[in-house]
Amino acid sequence: MILYSTKHASPDVSLEEAVFRGLPPDNGLYMPYEIPTLPQSFFDTIGDLSISEIAFEVAKALLGNDVPESDLKGIIERSINFEAPLVGIEPNKYVLELFHGPSMAFKDFGARFMAALMSYFLQKSHQDIHILVATSGDTGGAVAQGFYNTPDIKVTILYPTGKVSDIQEKQLTTLGGNVTALEVDGTFDDCQSLVKQAFLDQELSSKYNLASANSINISRLIPQSFYYFNAYAQLKKAGVDKPVVFCVPSGNFGNLSAGLIAQRMGLPVKMFVAATNINNIVPNYLASGVYEPRPSQETISNAMDVGNPSNFIRMQLLAGDAYEEVVKHIAGDFSNDDDTRVTMKEVYDKTGYIMCPHTAVAYRGLSSYMTELGEDVTGVLLSTAHYAKFLDVVEGTLGTTVPIPERLSALLSKEKVAIPMSTKFSDFKNYLLQL
Ligand SMILES: *Cc1c(COP(=O)(O)O)cnc(C)c1O
């Protein structure tokens, strides 16, 4: 895989370089020149394959020249080793549950694959690295779990104080070992900006091998394409053959970009729906053709509180670049917090299914789109986190207590360890330099 920078002012790189650099020096994003199409025979038999078999076939097509097959198999087996079931909740509507990994959010797919791929490359080069990652909640937990106890890798996680749920905070701050949490007195955008500045800082990059784990890293994007194929496989197995619409609850638009990669590789998708909360920069762009980032606003679907989505350019390029092309692939919808609560409650009352706020945003986006379209299609909404990660909101909205998986309840009794940090880059830099 050869990758270019979307700003076209940095040299092309190999997969290995893109994975460890994260961002090109010109501050663009790495994109592969070529995205191969999978053969029809793969789609003919996909219903018989497991998620890890599908992941292997997709990964082989993308990375076959970078990682030998046997190593790639090992990487997949270590990282894509949990299910992503498709659950029918209403006629023509399915939830793709992406929260069955260790941190109980879809980010486990990206974080675990990235950790396994990095550790494969590091074994060959005998280096150590320092991962910096900004999180609005779920990235931190997935990255902490994915990299925990990985030799030669140190992880620093920046999260906005008071803006992540109790369980999310415990996931970031209770592992210890090679994982350190910084509690930043600001927003997610502040955290993301500190990380971006660190990568562009000469002094820091001469002292450390810094690497990114945010969704800008191409190695997080690739494995997120696997579960779109797997969802299709499950539909096929169930004998469903209507056109498929995927609704993706979105913040930085890594998840949706991965869906577009799957489509480019030949997956039949009728439409993607980009569903956001009131941070509706992309739905606005889809409606008007004008892309206007602005500071993020807090919502109850806080993993999507993003005012300047970092994968926007990738999404745009993957959907065909020109606005007229993009809107052929992606429709937009957004919900305010009241809409989201109403949706959570209505779906629970009607079906008994409990959704996290992000999933509810997707449910509403899918329903609106399907109603508007008025055609007979199969709708798949991506459930990006287990509801128990957002316990206060869920119980407050449903007006009842809900069961908590053992894996999450065990965390609540553990003690938080985090280092307070301002939003000033000089403070962050000094902290890193004295490590
Ligand atoms: C990260 C996250 C999202 C947004 O995903 P993007 O790839 O950033 O668009 C949505 N829901 C949950 C629960 C998340 O953790």
The ligand as an SDF file (V2000), in Angstrom:
LIG
                    3D

 15 15  0  0  0  0  0  0  0  0999 V2000
  -16.1260    7.5290   18.4200 C   0  0  0  0  0  0  0  0  0  0  0  0
  -17.5590    7.2720   18.5490 C   0  0  0  0  0  0  0  0  0  0  0  0
  -18.4460    7.6940   17.5610 C   0  0  0  0  0  0  0  0  0  0  0  0
  -18.0060    8.5080   16.3650 C   0  0  0  0  0  0  0  0  0  0  0  0
  -17.2100    7.7660   15.4740 O   0  0  0  0  0  0  0  0  0  0  0  0
  -16.3410    8.5390   14.3700 P   0  0  0  0  0  0  0  0  0  0  0  0
  -15.5730    7.4640   13.6730 O   0  0  0  0  0  0  0  0  0  0  0  0
  -15.4470    9.4970   15.1180 O   0  0  0  0  0  0  0  0  0  0  0  0
  -17.2910    9.2500   13.4920 O   0  0  0  0  0  0  0  0  0  0  0  0
  -19.7800    7.3720   17.7050 C   0  0  0  0  0  0  0  0  0  0  0  0
  -20.2290    6.6980   18.7810 N   0  0  0  0  0  0  0  0  0  0  0  0
  -19.4160    6.2900   19.7500 C   0  0  0  0  0  0  0  0  0  0  0  0
  -19.9760    5.5730   20.9220 C   0  0  0  0  0  0  0  0  0  0  0  0
  -18.0530    6.5470   19.6670 C   0  0  0  0  0  0  0  0  0  0  0  0
  -17.2440    6.1440   20.6330 O   0  0  0  0  0  0  0  0  0  0  0  0
  1  2  1  0
  2  3  1  0
  2 14  2  0
  3  4  1  0
  3 10  2  0
  4  5  1  0
  5  6  1  0
  6  7  2  0
  6  8  1  0
  6  9  1  0
 10 11  1  0
 11 12  2  0
 12 13  1  0
 12 14  1  0
 14 15  1  0
M  END
$$$$
